[in-house]
Amino acid sequence: MTAGTRSAPHTRRARGGPTQWHLDEARSLLLARHGYLFTAALSEAERRQLHETSAVSIPFLGRSSLLVTGDDGVRLFYDESRIMRHKAVPAPIATSLFGAGAVHGLDDQEHRHRKQLFLHALRQDELDRLVPIAVRRWRVQMDQWRRSGSGAVFPSAVAAFAGTIIEWAGVEESETEMVQHGQWLADIVDGFGVVGPAYAKAAVARRRCNSWATQLVRRQREHQAASAESWLGQVASFVDADGQPLPERTAAVELLNILRPAVAVSWLATFAALALTEHPEWRERLDEEDPAGPQPLAEAFAHEVRRYYPFVPVLAGRARHELDFAGQHIGAGHRVILDVYGTNHGREWTDPWAFDPSRFLGLDPCDVPHFVPQGGGPRESGHRCPGEGVANALVAVAVSELASLSPEPPLQDAGYSMRRMPTRPDSGIELVP
């Protein structure tokens, strides 16, 4: 594969690619830096082995690691008897994105107990409460577009989704404060996976968000500012597996671990807008759905956006003990890396490089092992993201609302980098109401 090329149909939209990976040391650096082109740094023989057996041993960050993909790779990666999460994600990324002591780095009973906090907060009745807030706030953004004549999806999504999740969580603050805190949360997401100014900006935003969330938890514990049933109230009162309330800073981190991912959906909403401009036949079908009733087309479209476009490149675990898998041996404590982007476009899919929302009509995506845009495995007991339903619902709101806009967007750069993570169209996708 030459620099900057891909076999996917949307190659024309993607820019950038790895170069000169003939040395293992250089290749390890490229694997860490080239995001969604992660597997492009492999040799031809290694790529063939990964395709044929779902696994290949590679040097990564100075140690032998096992790269896995497809149904078999997903089953291994989410087998808690063989794979653990403790210290699996490199510290600079884990601390910046998830926060110290977060549920993402826990294992076994400690993880299952902490995860109940998220599962309780994100049950269906809470999702039903969230969606109308998102619709209302998204329409505020679109009203602003109509007054100005056009609008960019990405900044509007950040404002709408941040306001939605902060309001839903029971945090009472002004609209100006919501905009500021939403931008901090977006900065954390934007810079976690890059080297340079964006990472420094993300680190500053993480410190600011930690301070803000800690103050919210402290105020809730002292004055019960929010209802006990709210996300803020639940985090502040949660008793951990050791029988003690979460430390104040840990509670703040977990408070942010629902707020931040909801803002991260802005990246997916921007890709949804791009998909609507490139697939106008779906725009017409979506516009015919009843906005007051079930919207299976919008939900299916949102699932396909999450599958098709780049969001999470890889996920990392560590082997609990020495293990053999698909003819490969990995030592205890060594990393096992799930190729998320590759799995979402793997051979288990029918026509994987076609954007086709109909593949999700009448289907629960959690029943598809190789659908892993936000992790895989069992949602209730494993490490699959408990907020997946929230993410898809927010994308579906954006899809439903955007489908009614003009199908002819202004001339703009709709390209996106396949090396930067997270990535999105550079223009933010400007549309005309």
VEXDREN-2710 file (C-alpha; in Angstrom, 1 decimal):
% VEXDREN-2710
k/r/px/py/pz
1/MET/0.0/0.0/0.0
2/THR/1.4/3.4/-0.9
3/ALA/1.2/6.5/1.2
4/GLY/-2.2/8.0/1.5
5/THR/-4.1/5.3/-0.4
6/ARG/-6.9/3.1/0.8
7/SER/-9.1/0.5/-0.8
8/ALA/-12.4/1.9/0.6
9/PRO/-14.9/3.6/-1.7
10/HIS/-14.6/6.8/0.4
11/THR/-10.9/7.0/-0.3
12/ARG/-11.4/10.4/-2.0
13/ARG/-12.5/11.8/1.3
14/ALA/-9.6/10.5/3.3
15/ARG/-6.1/12.1/3.4
16/GLY/-2.8/11.0/4.8
17/GLY/-1.0/7.7/5.3
18/PRO/2.0/6.2/6.9
19/THR/5.4/6.0/5.2
20/GLN/8.7/4.1/5.7
21/TRP/7.7/1.4/8.2
22/HIS/10.4/-1.1/7.2
23/LEU/12.1/-1.1/10.7
24/ASP/10.3/-2.5/13.7
25/GLU/11.2/0.4/15.9
26/ALA/9.9/2.9/13.3
27/ARG/6.8/0.7/12.8
28/SER/6.0/0.7/16.5
29/LEU/5.9/4.5/16.4
30/LEU/3.8/4.5/13.3
31/LEU/1.3/2.0/14.8
32/ALA/0.9/4.4/17.7
33/ARG/0.6/7.5/15.5
34/HIS/-1.4/6.6/12.5
35/GLY/-4.8/6.0/13.9
36/TYR/-7.2/4.4/11.5
37/LEU/-4.4/3.3/9.2
38/PHE/-3.1/1.2/12.0
39/THR/-2.9/-2.1/10.0
40/ALA/-1.3/-0.3/7.1
41/ALA/2.0/-0.4/9.0
42/LEU/2.0/-4.2/8.9
43/SER/3.9/-6.1/6.3
44/GLU/2.1/-7.8/3.5
45/ALA/2.5/-11.2/5.2
46/GLU/1.2/-9.9/8.5
47/ARG/-1.8/-8.3/6.9
48/ARG/-2.6/-11.6/5.1
49/GLN/-2.2/-13.5/8.4
50/LEU/-4.5/-11.1/10.2
51/HIS/-7.1/-11.5/7.4
52/GLU/-6.9/-15.3/7.3
53/THR/-6.6/-16.1/11.1
54/SER/-8.0/-12.9/12.8
55/ALA/-4.7/-12.5/14.8
56/VAL/-1.0/-11.6/14.3
57/SER/1.8/-10.9/16.7
58/ILE/3.4/-7.5/16.3
59/PRO/5.9/-5.3/18.2
60/PHE/4.0/-2.4/19.7
61/LEU/5.4/0.2/22.1
62/GLY/8.5/-1.9/22.8
63/ARG/6.8/-5.2/23.5
64/SER/5.3/-8.1/21.6
65/SER/1.5/-7.6/21.3
66/LEU/-1.3/-9.5/19.7
67/LEU/-3.5/-7.7/17.2
68/VAL/-6.9/-9.3/16.7
69/THR/-9.9/-8.6/14.5
70/GLY/-13.3/-10.1/13.5
71/ASP/-15.7/-12.2/15.4
72/ASP/-13.0/-14.5/16.8
73/GLY/-10.8/-11.6/17.8
74/VAL/-13.8/-9.9/19.5
75/ARG/-14.6/-13.0/21.5
76/LEU/-11.0/-13.3/22.8
77/PHE/-10.8/-9.6/23.6
78/TYR/-13.9/-9.6/25.7
79/ASP/-13.2/-12.9/27.4
80/GLU/-12.5/-11.7/31.0
81/SER/-10.9/-15.0/32.0
82/ARG/-8.1/-14.2/29.5
83/ILE/-8.0/-10.5/29.1
84/MET/-7.9/-7.7/31.6
85/ARG/-8.1/-3.9/31.3
86/HIS/-5.8/-2.7/34.2
87/LYS/-3.0/-0.5/32.7
88/ALA/-3.9/-1.6/29.2
89/VAL/-4.3/1.9/27.7
90/PRO/-1.1/3.9/27.7
91/ALA/-1.2/6.3/30.7
92/PRO/-1.1/9.6/28.7
93/ILE/-4.2/8.6/26.8
94/ALA/-6.1/7.0/29.8
95/THR/-5.5/9.9/32.1
96/SER/-6.4/12.5/29.5
97/LEU/-9.5/10.8/28.1
98/PHE/-11.0/8.7/30.9
99/GLY/-9.5/10.2/34.0
100/ALA/-7.7/8.6/36.9
101/GLY/-9.5/5.7/38.6
102/ALA/-12.2/5.4/35.9
103/VAL/-14.4/2.4/35.3
104/HIS/-12.5/1.7/32.1
105/GLY/-9.4/0.4/33.9
106/LEU/-11.1/-1.9/36.4
107/ASP/-11.6/-5.6/36.2
108/ASP/-13.7/-8.4/37.6
109/GLN/-16.1/-7.7/40.5
110/GLU/-14.7/-4.2/41.0
111/HIS/-15.6/-3.4/37.3
112/ARG/-19.0/-5.1/37.4
113/HIS/-20.0/-3.2/40.6
114/ARG/-18.9/0.2/39.2
115/LYS/-20.6/-0.5/35.9
116/GLN/-23.9/-0.9/37.6
117/LEU/-23.8/2.9/38.3
118/PHE/-23.7/3.5/34.5
119/LEU/-26.3/0.9/33.6
120/HIS/-28.8/2.2/36.1
121/ALA/-28.3/5.8/34.9
122/LEU/-28.6/4.9/31.2
123/ARG/-31.7/2.7/31.3
124/GLN/-34.4/3.1/28.7
125/ASP/-36.6/5.5/30.7
126/GLU/-33.6/7.8/31.1
127/LEU/-32.9/7.6/27.4
128/ASP/-36.6/8.5/26.8
129/ARG/-36.0/11.6/29.0
130/LEU/-32.8/12.5/27.2
131/VAL/-34.0/12.5/23.6
132/PRO/-36.6/15.3/23.9
133/ILE/-34.0/17.5/25.4
134/ALA/-31.7/16.8/22.5
135/VAL/-34.4/17.6/20.0
136/ARG/-35.2/20.9/21.6
137/ARG/-31.6/22.0/21.8
138/TRP/-30.8/20.8/18.3
139/ARG/-33.7/22.9/17.0
140/VAL/-32.4/26.0/18.8
141/GLN/-29.2/25.5/16.8
142/MET/-31.1/25.1/13.5
143/ASP/-33.1/28.3/14.3
144/GLN/-29.8/30.1/14.5
145/TRP/-28.8/28.7/11.1
146/ARG/-32.0/30.0/9.6
147/ARG/-31.3/33.4/10.9
148/SER/-27.8/33.5/9.6
149/GLY/-28.5/31.6/6.3
150/SER/-26.3/28.6/7.1
151/GLY/-24.6/26.7/9.9
152/ALA/-21.8/24.2/10.6
153/VAL/-22.8/20.9/12.0
154/PHE/-19.8/20.2/14.3
155/PRO/-19.9/23.3/16.5
156/SER/-23.7/23.2/16.7
157/ALA/-23.6/19.5/17.7
158/VAL/-21.1/20.3/20.5
159/ALA/-23.3/23.1/21.8
160/ALA/-26.5/21.0/21.5
161/PHE/-25.2/17.8/22.9
162/ALA/-23.3/19.4/25.7
163/GLY/-26.3/21.4/26.8
164/THR/-28.4/18.2/26.5
165/ILE/-26.3/16.0/28.7
166/ILE/-25.5/18.7/31.3
167/GLU/-29.2/19.4/31.6
168/TRP/-30.1/15.7/31.7
169/ALA/-27.5/15.1/34.4
170/GLY/-29.2/17.5/36.8
171/VAL/-26.5/20.2/36.7
172/GLU/-28.0/23.6/37.0
173/GLU/-26.0/26.3/35.3
174/SER/-26.4/29.1/32.8
175/GLU/-26.4/28.6/29.0
176/THR/-23.1/30.5/28.9
177/GLU/-21.6/28.1/31.4
178/MET/-22.9/25.1/29.4
179/VAL/-21.2/26.4/26.3
180/GLN/-17.9/26.8/28.1
181/HIS/-18.0/23.4/29.8
182/GLY/-19.1/21.8/26.5
183/GLN/-16.1/23.2/24.8
184/TRP/-13.8/21.9/27.5
185/LEU/-15.3/18.4/27.1
186/ALA/-14.8/18.7/23.3
187/ASP/-11.2/19.7/23.8
188/ILE/-10.5/16.6/25.8
189/VAL/-11.9/14.4/23.0
190/ASP/-10.1/16.4/20.3
191/GLY/-6.6/16.1/21.7
192/PHE/-6.4/12.8/23.5
193/GLY/-4.8/10.9/20.6
194/VAL/-2.5/13.4/19.0
195/VAL/1.0/14.8/19.8
196/GLY/1.4/18.5/20.0
197/PRO/-0.7/21.6/20.9
198/ALA/-4.1/19.7/20.7
199/TYR/-2.9/17.3/23.4
200/ALA/-1.7/20.1/25.6
201/LYS/-5.1/21.8/25.1
202/ALA/-6.8/18.6/26.1
203/ALA/-4.7/18.3/29.2
204/VAL/-5.7/21.8/30.3
205/ALA/-9.3/21.0/29.5
206/ARG/-9.1/17.8/31.6
207/ARG/-7.8/19.7/34.6
208/ARG/-10.5/22.3/34.2
209/CYS/-13.2/19.7/33.9
210/ASN/-11.9/17.8/36.9
211/SER/-12.1/20.9/39.0
212/TRP/-15.6/21.7/37.7
213/ALA/-16.9/18.2/38.3
214/THR/-15.3/18.0/41.7
215/GLN/-17.1/21.1/42.8
216/LEU/-20.4/19.7/41.5
217/VAL/-19.9/16.5/43.5
218/ARG/-18.9/18.4/46.6
219/ARG/-21.9/20.7/46.4
220/GLN/-24.2/17.8/45.8
221/ARG/-22.9/15.9/48.8
222/GLU/-23.1/19.0/51.0
223/HIS/-26.4/20.6/49.8
224/GLN/-28.2/18.1/47.6
225/ALA/-28.3/20.6/44.7
226/ALA/-29.7/18.0/42.3
227/SER/-32.3/15.3/42.7
228/ALA/-31.1/11.9/44.1
229/GLU/-32.3/10.3/40.9
230/SER/-30.2/12.5/38.6
231/TRP/-26.8/11.4/37.2
232/LEU/-25.1/13.9/39.5
233/GLY/-27.1/12.6/42.5
234/GLN/-26.3/9.0/41.7
235/VAL/-22.6/9.5/41.2
236/ALA/-22.3/11.6/44.4
237/SER/-24.1/8.9/46.5
238/PHE/-22.7/5.8/44.8
239/VAL/-21.1/3.2/47.2
240/ASP/-18.2/1.4/45.5
241/ALA/-17.3/-2.3/45.8
242/ASP/-15.3/-1.6/49.0
243/GLY/-18.5/-0.4/50.7
244/GLN/-17.3/3.2/50.7
245/PRO/-18.6/6.3/48.7
246/LEU/-16.4/7.1/45.8
247/PRO/-13.5/9.5/46.6
248/GLU/-14.5/12.9/45.5
249/ARG/-12.1/13.1/42.6
250/THR/-13.1/9.6/41.4
251/ALA/-16.8/10.5/41.6
252/ALA/-15.9/13.6/39.5
253/VAL/-14.2/11.5/36.9
254/GLU/-17.2/9.2/36.6
255/LEU/-19.5/12.1/36.3
256/LEU/-17.5/13.3/33.3
257/ASN/-17.5/9.8/31.9
258/ILE/-21.1/10.3/30.8
259/LEU/-20.9/14.0/30.0
260/ARG/-17.7/13.7/27.8
261/PRO/-18.9/10.8/25.6
262/ALA/-22.1/12.6/24.8
263/VAL/-20.2/15.6/23.5
264/ALA/-17.9/13.2/21.6
265/VAL/-21.0/12.2/19.6
266/SER/-20.6/15.5/17.8
267/TRP/-17.9/13.9/15.7
268/LEU/-20.3/11.2/14.6
269/ALA/-23.1/13.8/13.9
270/THR/-20.7/15.5/11.6
271/PHE/-20.1/12.3/9.7
272/ALA/-23.9/11.8/9.6
273/ALA/-24.3/15.1/7.9
274/LEU/-21.6/14.1/5.3
275/ALA/-23.4/10.8/4.7
276/LEU/-26.7/12.7/4.1
277/THR/-25.1/14.8/1.4
278/GLU/-23.5/11.8/-0.3
279/HIS/-26.6/9.6/-0.1
280/PRO/-29.6/11.8/-0.9
281/GLU/-31.9/8.9/-1.4
282/TRP/-31.8/8.3/2.3
283/ARG/-32.5/11.9/3.0
284/GLU/-35.8/11.6/1.3
285/ARG/-36.8/8.4/3.1
286/LEU/-35.8/9.9/6.5
287/ASP/-37.7/13.1/5.9
288/GLU/-40.9/11.0/5.6
289/GLU/-40.6/9.5/9.1
290/ASP/-43.0/10.8/11.7
291/PRO/-41.0/13.0/14.1
292/ALA/-43.4/12.3/16.9
293/GLY/-43.2/8.5/16.6
294/PRO/-40.6/5.7/16.3
295/GLN/-37.9/6.4/13.8
296/PRO/-36.3/3.1/12.8
297/LEU/-34.7/4.6/9.7
298/ALA/-33.0/7.3/11.6
299/GLU/-31.8/4.8/14.2
300/ALA/-30.5/2.4/11.5
301/PHE/-28.8/5.3/9.7
302/ALA/-27.1/6.3/12.9
303/HIS/-25.9/2.7/13.5
304/GLU/-24.4/2.7/10.0
305/VAL/-22.6/6.0/10.6
306/ARG/-21.0/4.5/13.7
307/ARG/-19.9/1.4/11.8
308/TYR/-18.8/3.0/8.5
309/TYR/-17.0/6.2/9.5
310/PRO/-13.7/6.3/11.6
311/PHE/-14.3/7.0/15.3
312/VAL/-12.4/4.6/17.6
313/PRO/-9.3/3.1/15.8
314/VAL/-8.3/0.4/18.3
315/LEU/-8.9/-0.8/21.9
316/ALA/-6.4/-2.3/24.2
317/GLY/-6.4/-5.1/26.9
318/ARG/-3.7/-7.2/28.5
319/ALA/-3.3/-10.9/28.7
320/ARG/-4.0/-12.2/32.3
321/HIS/-1.6/-15.1/31.7
322/GLU/0.3/-16.7/28.8
323/LEU/-2.1/-17.7/26.1
324/ASP/-2.3/-19.1/22.6
325/PHE/-4.7/-17.9/20.0
326/ALA/-5.0/-18.6/16.3
327/GLY/-1.5/-20.0/16.3
328/GLN/0.0/-17.0/18.1
329/HIS/1.5/-17.0/21.5
330/ILE/1.3/-14.0/23.8
331/GLY/3.0/-13.5/27.2
332/ALA/1.3/-12.6/30.5
333/GLY/0.8/-8.9/30.8
334/HIS/1.4/-8.2/27.2
335/ARG/-1.1/-6.1/25.2
336/VAL/-4.0/-7.6/23.1
337/ILE/-5.2/-4.9/20.6
338/LEU/-8.6/-5.1/19.0
339/ASP/-8.6/-3.5/15.5
340/VAL/-12.0/-1.7/15.9
341/TYR/-12.0/0.1/12.5
342/GLY/-10.9/-3.1/10.7
343/THR/-13.5/-5.2/12.5
344/ASN/-16.3/-2.8/11.5
345/HIS/-15.2/-3.3/7.9
346/GLY/-14.2/-7.0/8.0
347/ARG/-15.1/-10.0/6.0
348/GLU/-18.0/-10.9/8.3
349/TRP/-20.0/-7.9/6.8
350/THR/-21.8/-8.1/3.5
351/ASP/-20.3/-5.4/1.2
352/PRO/-18.5/-3.7/4.2
353/TRP/-17.3/-0.7/2.2
354/ALA/-20.9/0.2/1.1
355/PHE/-22.8/2.7/3.2
356/ASP/-26.0/0.8/3.7
357/PRO/-28.2/1.7/6.8
358/SER/-30.7/-1.0/5.7
359/ARG/-28.4/-3.6/7.2
360/PHE/-29.5/-2.5/10.6
361/LEU/-33.3/-2.4/10.0
362/GLY/-35.0/-4.8/12.4
363/LEU/-31.7/-5.8/13.9
364/ASP/-30.3/-5.3/17.4
365/PRO/-26.7/-4.3/16.7
366/CYS/-25.6/-5.7/20.1
367/ASP/-26.4/-9.1/18.7
368/VAL/-23.7/-8.7/16.0
369/PRO/-20.3/-9.7/17.4
370/HIS/-18.4/-7.7/14.8
371/PHE/-20.2/-4.4/15.4
372/VAL/-17.8/-2.7/17.8
373/PRO/-17.8/1.0/17.2
374/GLN/-17.9/1.5/21.0
375/GLY/-16.7/-1.9/22.1
376/GLY/-18.2/-5.3/22.1
377/GLY/-19.1/-8.2/24.3
378/PRO/-22.0/-8.3/26.8
379/ARG/-23.3/-4.8/27.7
380/GLU/-24.5/-5.7/31.2
381/SER/-21.4/-7.5/32.5
382/GLY/-18.5/-6.8/30.1
383/HIS/-16.7/-3.8/28.8
384/ARG/-19.1/-2.8/26.0
385/CYS/-19.9/0.9/26.4
386/PRO/-23.1/1.3/28.5
387/GLY/-23.7/4.6/26.8
388/GLU/-24.0/3.1/23.3
389/GLY/-27.7/3.7/23.3
390/VAL/-27.2/7.3/24.2
391/ALA/-24.7/7.8/21.4
392/ASN/-26.9/6.3/18.8
393/ALA/-30.0/8.2/20.0
394/LEU/-28.1/11.5/19.8
395/VAL/-26.9/10.7/16.3
396/ALA/-30.4/9.7/15.3
397/VAL/-31.7/13.0/16.5
398/ALA/-29.2/14.9/14.3
399/VAL/-30.0/12.7/11.4
400/SER/-33.7/13.2/11.7
401/GLU/-33.4/17.0/12.0
402/LEU/-30.8/17.4/9.2
403/ALA/-32.7/15.3/6.7
404/SER/-35.1/18.2/6.2
405/LEU/-32.4/20.6/5.1
406/SER/-31.3/21.5/1.6
407/PRO/-29.6/18.6/-0.1
408/GLU/-27.1/21.0/-1.8
409/PRO/-24.5/22.1/0.8
410/PRO/-22.2/25.0/0.1
411/LEU/-18.8/24.3/-1.6
412/GLN/-16.5/23.2/1.2
413/ASP/-13.6/20.8/2.1
414/ALA/-15.3/17.7/3.3
415/GLY/-12.1/15.7/3.6
416/TYR/-10.8/14.2/6.8
417/SER/-7.5/12.7/7.9
418/MET/-7.2/9.0/8.5
419/ARG/-4.2/9.5/10.6
420/ARG/-5.6/11.9/13.2
421/MET/-7.7/10.5/16.0
422/PRO/-10.4/11.4/16.5
423/THR/-11.0/12.7/12.9
424/ARG/-13.9/14.6/11.3
425/PRO/-14.5/16.5/8.1
426/ASP/-12.3/19.7/8.3
427/SER/-15.2/22.0/7.4
428/GLY/-17.4/20.7/10.2
429/ILE/-19.9/20.3/7.3
430/GLU/-21.7/23.5/6.6
431/LEU/-25.3/23.2/5.5
432/VAL/-28.1/25.5/4.3
433/PRO/-31.5/25.4/6.1
END
